[in-house]
Amino acid sequence: MSDFEREVSESARGWMRTLGNFSPTVNPDYREVKGSMLGEYGDAEKTYFSSKELRELAAACSEVADWLDKRAAADDEGDV
């Protein structure tokens, strides 16, 4: 079992798989995960995210989730 498997929750690892089978790169100094995402023409492309980029992605997801909740609440108020 790797450090990643021991120290990162199954939920977080599951999201990394869902996003594109992301897992840590071999060199810890790079602070990156590697996976694949669909490219411009629908083909799989190797993709790297740094720890900084993962934090930016998390903040972006949180912002979108807040917006979705706010939109739904506004719609609920309009239904009254």
Phi and psi restraints in degrees (range 20) as a CNS / XPLOR table:
assign (resid 1 and name C) (resid 2 and name N)
       (resid 2 and name CA) (resid 2 and name C) 1.0 -81.5 20.0 2
assign (resid 2 and name N) (resid 2 and name CA)
       (resid 2 and name C) (resid 3 and name N) 1.0 164.7 20.0 2
assign (resid 2 and name C) (resid 3 and name N)
       (resid 3 and name CA) (resid 3 and name C) 1.0 -57.1 20.0 2
assign (resid 3 and name N) (resid 3 and name CA)
       (resid 3 and name C) (resid 4 and name N) 1.0 -40.7 20.0 2
assign (resid 3 and name C) (resid 4 and name N)
       (resid 4 and name CA) (resid 4 and name C) 1.0 -57.9 20.0 2
assign (resid 4 and name N) (resid 4 and name CA)
       (resid 4 and name C) (resid 5 and name N) 1.0 -44.8 20.0 2
assign (resid 4 and name C) (resid 5 and name N)
       (resid 5 and name CA) (resid 5 and name C) 1.0 -69.0 20.0 2
assign (resid 5 and name N) (resid 5 and name CA)
       (resid 5 and name C) (resid 6 and name N) 1.0 -34.7 20.0 2
assign (resid 5 and name C) (resid 6 and name N)
       (resid 6 and name CA) (resid 6 and name C) 1.0 -77.2 20.0 2
assign (resid 6 and name N) (resid 6 and name CA)
       (resid 6 and name C) (resid 7 and name N) 1.0 -36.4 20.0 2
assign (resid 6 and name C) (resid 7 and name N)
       (resid 7 and name CA) (resid 7 and name C) 1.0 -105.3 20.0 2
assign (resid 7 and name N) (resid 7 and name CA)
       (resid 7 and name C) (resid 8 and name N) 1.0 -10.9 20.0 2
assign (resid 7 and name C) (resid 8 and name N)
       (resid 8 and name CA) (resid 8 and name C) 1.0 -112.9 20.0 2
assign (resid 8 and name N) (resid 8 and name CA)
       (resid 8 and name C) (resid 9 and name N) 1.0 135.0 20.0 2
assign (resid 8 and name C) (resid 9 and name N)
       (resid 9 and name CA) (resid 9 and name C) 1.0 -62.1 20.0 2
assign (resid 9 and name N) (resid 9 and name CA)
       (resid 9 and name C) (resid 10 and name N) 1.0 155.8 20.0 2
assign (resid 9 and name C) (resid 10 and name N)
       (resid 10 and name CA) (resid 10 and name C) 1.0 -60.8 20.0 2
assign (resid 10 and name N) (resid 10 and name CA)
       (resid 10 and name C) (resid 11 and name N) 1.0 -36.4 20.0 2
assign (resid 10 and name C) (resid 11 and name N)
       (resid 11 and name CA) (resid 11 and name C) 1.0 -62.0 20.0 2
assign (resid 11 and name N) (resid 11 and name CA)
       (resid 11 and name C) (resid 12 and name N) 1.0 -47.9 20.0 2
assign (resid 11 and name C) (resid 12 and name N)
       (resid 12 and name CA) (resid 12 and name C) 1.0 -63.8 20.0 2
assign (resid 12 and name N) (resid 12 and name CA)
       (resid 12 and name C) (resid 13 and name N) 1.0 -43.0 20.0 2
assign (resid 12 and name C) (resid 13 and name N)
       (resid 13 and name CA) (resid 13 and name C) 1.0 -63.9 20.0 2
assign (resid 13 and name N) (resid 13 and name CA)
       (resid 13 and name C) (resid 14 and name N) 1.0 -36.4 20.0 2
assign (resid 13 and name C) (resid 14 and name N)
       (resid 14 and name CA) (resid 14 and name C) 1.0 -63.0 20.0 2
assign (resid 14 and name N) (resid 14 and name CA)
       (resid 14 and name C) (resid 15 and name N) 1.0 -42.3 20.0 2
assign (resid 14 and name C) (resid 15 and name N)
       (resid 15 and name CA) (resid 15 and name C) 1.0 -65.8 20.0 2
assign (resid 15 and name N) (resid 15 and name CA)
       (resid 15 and name C) (resid 16 and name N) 1.0 -37.0 20.0 2
assign (resid 15 and name C) (resid 16 and name N)
       (resid 16 and name CA) (resid 16 and name C) 1.0 -62.7 20.0 2
assign (resid 16 and name N) (resid 16 and name CA)
       (resid 16 and name C) (resid 17 and name N) 1.0 -38.9 20.0 2
assign (resid 16 and name C) (resid 17 and name N)
       (resid 17 and name CA) (resid 17 and name C) 1.0 -65.2 20.0 2
assign (resid 17 and name N) (resid 17 and name CA)
       (resid 17 and name C) (resid 18 and name N) 1.0 -44.6 20.0 2
assign (resid 17 and name C) (resid 18 and name N)
       (resid 18 and name CA) (resid 18 and name C) 1.0 -62.2 20.0 2
assign (resid 18 and name N) (resid 18 and name CA)
       (resid 18 and name C) (resid 19 and name N) 1.0 -39.0 20.0 2
assign (resid 18 and name C) (resid 19 and name N)
       (resid 19 and name CA) (resid 19 and name C) 1.0 -69.1 20.0 2
assign (resid 19 and name N) (resid 19 and name CA)
       (resid 19 and name C) (resid 20 and name N) 1.0 -24.5 20.0 2
assign (resid 19 and name C) (resid 20 and name N)
       (resid 20 and name CA) (resid 20 and name C) 1.0 152.0 20.0 2
assign (resid 20 and name N) (resid 20 and name CA)
       (resid 20 and name C) (resid 21 and name N) 1.0 37.9 20.0 2
assign (resid 20 and name C) (resid 21 and name N)
       (resid 21 and name CA) (resid 21 and name C) 1.0 53.6 20.0 2
assign (resid 21 and name N) (resid 21 and name CA)
       (resid 21 and name C) (resid 22 and name N) 1.0 46.0 20.0 2
assign (resid 21 and name C) (resid 22 and name N)
       (resid 22 and name CA) (resid 22 and name C) 1.0 -77.8 20.0 2
assign (resid 22 and name N) (resid 22 and name CA)
       (resid 22 and name C) (resid 23 and name N) 1.0 137.3 20.0 2
assign (resid 22 and name C) (resid 23 and name N)
       (resid 23 and name CA) (resid 23 and name C) 1.0 -148.5 20.0 2
assign (resid 23 and name N) (resid 23 and name CA)
       (resid 23 and name C) (resid 24 and name N) 1.0 162.2 20.0 2
assign (resid 23 and name C) (resid 24 and name N)
       (resid 24 and name CA) (resid 24 and name C) 1.0 -62.8 20.0 2
assign (resid 24 and name N) (resid 24 and name CA)
       (resid 24 and name C) (resid 25 and name N) 1.0 145.1 20.0 2
assign (resid 24 and name C) (resid 25 and name N)
       (resid 25 and name CA) (resid 25 and name C) 1.0 -72.8 20.0 2
assign (resid 25 and name N) (resid 25 and name CA)
       (resid 25 and name C) (resid 26 and name N) 1.0 166.7 20.0 2
assign (resid 25 and name C) (resid 26 and name N)
       (resid 26 and name CA) (resid 26 and name C) 1.0 -67.2 20.0 2
assign (resid 26 and name N) (resid 26 and name CA)
       (resid 26 and name C) (resid 27 and name N) 1.0 -39.1 20.0 2
assign (resid 26 and name C) (resid 27 and name N)
       (resid 27 and name CA) (resid 27 and name C) 1.0 -88.9 20.0 2
assign (resid 27 and name N) (resid 27 and name CA)
       (resid 27 and name C) (resid 28 and name N) 1.0 111.5 20.0 2
assign (resid 27 and name C) (resid 28 and name N)
       (resid 28 and name CA) (resid 28 and name C) 1.0 -60.6 20.0 2
assign (resid 28 and name N) (resid 28 and name CA)
       (resid 28 and name C) (resid 29 and name N) 1.0 -28.0 20.0 2
assign (resid 28 and name C) (resid 29 and name N)
       (resid 29 and name CA) (resid 29 and name C) 1.0 -63.6 20.0 2
assign (resid 29 and name N) (resid 29 and name CA)
       (resid 29 and name C) (resid 30 and name N) 1.0 -23.4 20.0 2
assign (resid 29 and name C) (resid 30 and name N)
       (resid 30 and name CA) (resid 30 and name C) 1.0 -75.9 20.0 2
assign (resid 30 and name N) (resid 30 and name CA)
       (resid 30 and name C) (resid 31 and name N) 1.0 -22.6 20.0 2
assign (resid 30 and name C) (resid 31 and name N)
       (resid 31 and name CA) (resid 31 and name C) 1.0 51.9 20.0 2
assign (resid 31 and name N) (resid 31 and name CA)
       (resid 31 and name C) (resid 32 and name N) 1.0 49.9 20.0 2
assign (resid 31 and name C) (resid 32 and name N)
       (resid 32 and name CA) (resid 32 and name C) 1.0 -132.1 20.0 2
assign (resid 32 and name N) (resid 32 and name CA)
       (resid 32 and name C) (resid 33 and name N) 1.0 155.3 20.0 2
assign (resid 32 and name C) (resid 33 and name N)
       (resid 33 and name CA) (resid 33 and name C) 1.0 -113.4 20.0 2
assign (resid 33 and name N) (resid 33 and name CA)
       (resid 33 and name C) (resid 34 and name N) 1.0 152.0 20.0 2
assign (resid 33 and name C) (resid 34 and name N)
       (resid 34 and name CA) (resid 34 and name C) 1.0 -124.5 20.0 2
assign (resid 34 and name N) (resid 34 and name CA)
       (resid 34 and name C) (resid 35 and name N) 1.0 139.0 20.0 2
assign (resid 34 and name C) (resid 35 and name N)
       (resid 35 and name CA) (resid 35 and name C) 1.0 -157.3 20.0 2
assign (resid 35 and name N) (resid 35 and name CA)
       (resid 35 and name C) (resid 36 and name N) 1.0 -158.1 20.0 2
assign (resid 35 and name C) (resid 36 and name N)
       (resid 36 and name CA) (resid 36 and name C) 1.0 -140.0 20.0 2
assign (resid 36 and name N) (resid 36 and name CA)
       (resid 36 and name C) (resid 37 and name N) 1.0 143.9 20.0 2
assign (resid 36 and name C) (resid 37 and name N)
       (resid 37 and name CA) (resid 37 and name C) 1.0 -133.6 20.0 2
assign (resid 37 and name N) (resid 37 and name CA)
       (resid 37 and name C) (resid 38 and name N) 1.0 162.6 20.0 2
assign (resid 37 and name C) (resid 38 and name N)
       (resid 38 and name CA) (resid 38 and name C) 1.0 -70.4 20.0 2
assign (resid 38 and name N) (resid 38 and name CA)
       (resid 38 and name C) (resid 39 and name N) 1.0 132.6 20.0 2
assign (resid 38 and name C) (resid 39 and name N)
       (resid 39 and name CA) (resid 39 and name C) 1.0 -84.5 20.0 2
assign (resid 39 and name N) (resid 39 and name CA)
       (resid 39 and name C) (resid 40 and name N) 1.0 -173.5 20.0 2
assign (resid 39 and name C) (resid 40 and name N)
       (resid 40 and name CA) (resid 40 and name C) 1.0 -57.5 20.0 2
assign (resid 40 and name N) (resid 40 and name CA)
       (resid 40 and name C) (resid 41 and name N) 1.0 -33.4 20.0 2
assign (resid 40 and name C) (resid 41 and name N)
       (resid 41 and name CA) (resid 41 and name C) 1.0 -105.7 20.0 2
assign (resid 41 and name N) (resid 41 and name CA)
       (resid 41 and name C) (resid 42 and name N) 1.0 17.2 20.0 2
assign (resid 41 and name C) (resid 42 and name N)
       (resid 42 and name CA) (resid 42 and name C) 1.0 85.1 20.0 2
assign (resid 42 and name N) (resid 42 and name CA)
       (resid 42 and name C) (resid 43 and name N) 1.0 4.8 20.0 2
assign (resid 42 and name C) (resid 43 and name N)
       (resid 43 and name CA) (resid 43 and name C) 1.0 -94.1 20.0 2
assign (resid 43 and name N) (resid 43 and name CA)
       (resid 43 and name C) (resid 44 and name N) 1.0 152.6 20.0 2
assign (resid 43 and name C) (resid 44 and name N)
       (resid 44 and name CA) (resid 44 and name C) 1.0 -72.6 20.0 2
assign (resid 44 and name N) (resid 44 and name CA)
       (resid 44 and name C) (resid 45 and name N) 1.0 132.9 20.0 2
assign (resid 44 and name C) (resid 45 and name N)
       (resid 45 and name CA) (resid 45 and name C) 1.0 -125.3 20.0 2
assign (resid 45 and name N) (resid 45 and name CA)
       (resid 45 and name C) (resid 46 and name N) 1.0 138.2 20.0 2
assign (resid 45 and name C) (resid 46 and name N)
       (resid 46 and name CA) (resid 46 and name C) 1.0 -60.6 20.0 2
assign (resid 46 and name N) (resid 46 and name CA)
       (resid 46 and name C) (resid 47 and name N) 1.0 132.3 20.0 2
assign (resid 46 and name C) (resid 47 and name N)
       (resid 47 and name CA) (resid 47 and name C) 1.0 -132.6 20.0 2
assign (resid 47 and name N) (resid 47 and name CA)
       (resid 47 and name C) (resid 48 and name N) 1.0 138.2 20.0 2
assign (resid 47 and name C) (resid 48 and name N)
       (resid 48 and name CA) (resid 48 and name C) 1.0 -119.0 20.0 2
assign (resid 48 and name N) (resid 48 and name CA)
       (resid 48 and name C) (resid 49 and name N) 1.0 138.3 20.0 2
assign (resid 48 and name C) (resid 49 and name N)
       (resid 49 and name CA) (resid 49 and name C) 1.0 -124.6 20.0 2
assign (resid 49 and name N) (resid 49 and name CA)
       (resid 49 and name C) (resid 50 and name N) 1.0 131.1 20.0 2
assign (resid 49 and name C) (resid 50 and name N)
       (resid 50 and name CA) (resid 50 and name C) 1.0 -80.9 20.0 2
assign (resid 50 and name N) (resid 50 and name CA)
       (resid 50 and name C) (resid 51 and name N) 1.0 168.2 20.0 2
assign (resid 50 and name C) (resid 51 and name N)
       (resid 51 and name CA) (resid 51 and name C) 1.0 -60.2 20.0 2
assign (resid 51 and name N) (resid 51 and name CA)
       (resid 51 and name C) (resid 52 and name N) 1.0 -36.8 20.0 2
assign (resid 51 and name C) (resid 52 and name N)
       (resid 52 and name CA) (resid 52 and name C) 1.0 -63.0 20.0 2
assign (resid 52 and name N) (resid 52 and name CA)
       (resid 52 and name C) (resid 53 and name N) 1.0 -45.1 20.0 2
assign (resid 52 and name C) (resid 53 and name N)
       (resid 53 and name CA) (resid 53 and name C) 1.0 -65.8 20.0 2
assign (resid 53 and name N) (resid 53 and name CA)
       (resid 53 and name C) (resid 54 and name N) 1.0 -36.3 20.0 2
assign (resid 53 and name C) (resid 54 and name N)
       (resid 54 and name CA) (resid 54 and name C) 1.0 -63.9 20.0 2
assign (resid 54 and name N) (resid 54 and name CA)
       (resid 54 and name C) (resid 55 and name N) 1.0 -39.3 20.0 2
assign (resid 54 and name C) (resid 55 and name N)
       (resid 55 and name CA) (resid 55 and name C) 1.0 -65.8 20.0 2
assign (resid 55 and name N) (resid 55 and name CA)
       (resid 55 and name C) (resid 56 and name N) 1.0 -39.4 20.0 2
assign (resid 55 and name C) (resid 56 and name N)
       (resid 56 and name CA) (resid 56 and name C) 1.0 -64.2 20.0 2
assign (resid 56 and name N) (resid 56 and name CA)
       (resid 56 and name C) (resid 57 and name N) 1.0 -40.0 20.0 2
assign (resid 56 and name C) (resid 57 and name N)
       (resid 57 and name CA) (resid 57 and name C) 1.0 -63.0 20.0 2
assign (resid 57 and name N) (resid 57 and name CA)
       (resid 57 and name C) (resid 58 and name N) 1.0 -43.6 20.0 2
assign (resid 57 and name C) (resid 58 and name N)
       (resid 58 and name CA) (resid 58 and name C) 1.0 -61.3 20.0 2
assign (resid 58 and name N) (resid 58 and name CA)
       (resid 58 and name C) (resid 59 and name N) 1.0 -43.1 20.0 2
assign (resid 58 and name C) (resid 59 and name N)
       (resid 59 and name CA) (resid 59 and name C) 1.0 -64.6 20.0 2
assign (resid 59 and name N) (resid 59 and name CA)
       (resid 59 and name C) (resid 60 and name N) 1.0 -39.9 20.0 2
assign (resid 59 and name C) (resid 60 and name N)
       (resid 60 and name CA) (resid 60 and name C) 1.0 -64.2 20.0 2
assign (resid 60 and name N) (resid 60 and name CA)
       (resid 60 and name C) (resid 61 and name N) 1.0 -42.6 20.0 2
assign (resid 60 and name C) (resid 61 and name N)
       (resid 61 and name CA) (resid 61 and name C) 1.0 -63.4 20.0 2
assign (resid 61 and name N) (resid 61 and name CA)
       (resid 61 and name C) (resid 62 and name N) 1.0 -41.1 20.0 2
assign (resid 61 and name C) (resid 62 and name N)
       (resid 62 and name CA) (resid 62 and name C) 1.0 -64.2 20.0 2
assign (resid 62 and name N) (resid 62 and name CA)
       (resid 62 and name C) (resid 63 and name N) 1.0 -41.2 20.0 2
assign (resid 62 and name C) (resid 63 and name N)
       (resid 63 and name CA) (resid 63 and name C) 1.0 -62.1 20.0 2
assign (resid 63 and name N) (resid 63 and name CA)
       (resid 63 and name C) (resid 64 and name N) 1.0 -44.3 20.0 2
assign (resid 63 and name C) (resid 64 and name N)
       (resid 64 and name CA) (resid 64 and name C) 1.0 -65.9 20.0 2
assign (resid 64 and name N) (resid 64 and name CA)
       (resid 64 and name C) (resid 65 and name N) 1.0 -41.4 20.0 2
assign (resid 64 and name C) (resid 65 and name N)
       (resid 65 and name CA) (resid 65 and name C) 1.0 -61.3 20.0 2
assign (resid 65 and name N) (resid 65 and name CA)
       (resid 65 and name C) (resid 66 and name N) 1.0 -42.7 20.0 2
assign (resid 65 and name C) (resid 66 and name N)
       (resid 66 and name CA) (resid 66 and name C) 1.0 -61.8 20.0 2
assign (resid 66 and name N) (resid 66 and name CA)
       (resid 66 and name C) (resid 67 and name N) 1.0 -41.6 20.0 2
assign (resid 66 and name C) (resid 67 and name N)
       (resid 67 and name CA) (resid 67 and name C) 1.0 -63.5 20.0 2
assign (resid 67 and name N) (resid 67 and name CA)
       (resid 67 and name C) (resid 68 and name N) 1.0 -42.6 20.0 2
assign (resid 67 and name C) (resid 68 and name N)
       (resid 68 and name CA) (resid 68 and name C) 1.0 -60.6 20.0 2
assign (resid 68 and name N) (resid 68 and name CA)
       (resid 68 and name C) (resid 69 and name N) 1.0 -43.5 20.0 2
assign (resid 68 and name C) (resid 69 and name N)
       (resid 69 and name CA) (resid 69 and name C) 1.0 -63.7 20.0 2
assign (resid 69 and name N) (resid 69 and name CA)
       (resid 69 and name C) (resid 70 and name N) 1.0 -42.7 20.0 2
assign (resid 69 and name C) (resid 70 and name N)
       (resid 70 and name CA) (resid 70 and name C) 1.0 -64.0 20.0 2
assign (resid 70 and name N) (resid 70 and name CA)
       (resid 70 and name C) (resid 71 and name N) 1.0 -41.9 20.0 2
assign (resid 70 and name C) (resid 71 and name N)
       (resid 71 and name CA) (resid 71 and name C) 1.0 -63.0 20.0 2
assign (resid 71 and name N) (resid 71 and name CA)
       (resid 71 and name C) (resid 72 and name N) 1.0 -44.0 20.0 2
assign (resid 71 and name C) (resid 72 and name N)
       (resid 72 and name CA) (resid 72 and name C) 1.0 -65.4 20.0 2
assign (resid 72 and name N) (resid 72 and name CA)
       (resid 72 and name C) (resid 73 and name N) 1.0 -39.2 20.0 2
assign (resid 72 and name C) (resid 73 and name N)
       (resid 73 and name CA) (resid 73 and name C) 1.0 -65.2 20.0 2
assign (resid 73 and name N) (resid 73 and name CA)
       (resid 73 and name C) (resid 74 and name N) 1.0 -40.6 20.0 2
assign (resid 73 and name C) (resid 74 and name N)
       (resid 74 and name CA) (resid 74 and name C) 1.0 -65.4 20.0 2
assign (resid 74 and name N) (resid 74 and name CA)
       (resid 74 and name C) (resid 75 and name N) 1.0 -38.7 20.0 2
assign (resid 74 and name C) (resid 75 and name N)
       (resid 75 and name CA) (resid 75 and name C) 1.0 -66.2 20.0 2
assign (resid 75 and name N) (resid 75 and name CA)
       (resid 75 and name C) (resid 76 and name N) 1.0 -39.7 20.0 2
assign (resid 75 and name C) (resid 76 and name N)
       (resid 76 and name CA) (resid 76 and name C) 1.0 -62.3 20.0 2
assign (resid 76 and name N) (resid 76 and name CA)
       (resid 76 and name C) (resid 77 and name N) 1.0 -38.8 20.0 2
assign (resid 76 and name C) (resid 77 and name N)
       (resid 77 and name CA) (resid 77 and name C) 1.0 -66.4 20.0 2
assign (resid 77 and name N) (resid 77 and name CA)
       (resid 77 and name C) (resid 78 and name N) 1.0 -33.9 20.0 2
assign (resid 77 and name C) (resid 78 and name N)
       (resid 78 and name CA) (resid 78 and name C) 1.0 -72.2 20.0 2
assign (resid 78 and name N) (resid 78 and name CA)
       (resid 78 and name C) (resid 79 and name N) 1.0 -19.9 20.0 2
assign (resid 78 and name C) (resid 79 and name N)
       (resid 79 and name CA) (resid 79 and name C) 1.0 -82.0 20.0 2
assign (resid 79 and name N) (resid 79 and name CA)
       (resid 79 and name C) (resid 80 and name N) 1.0 -11.5 20.0 2
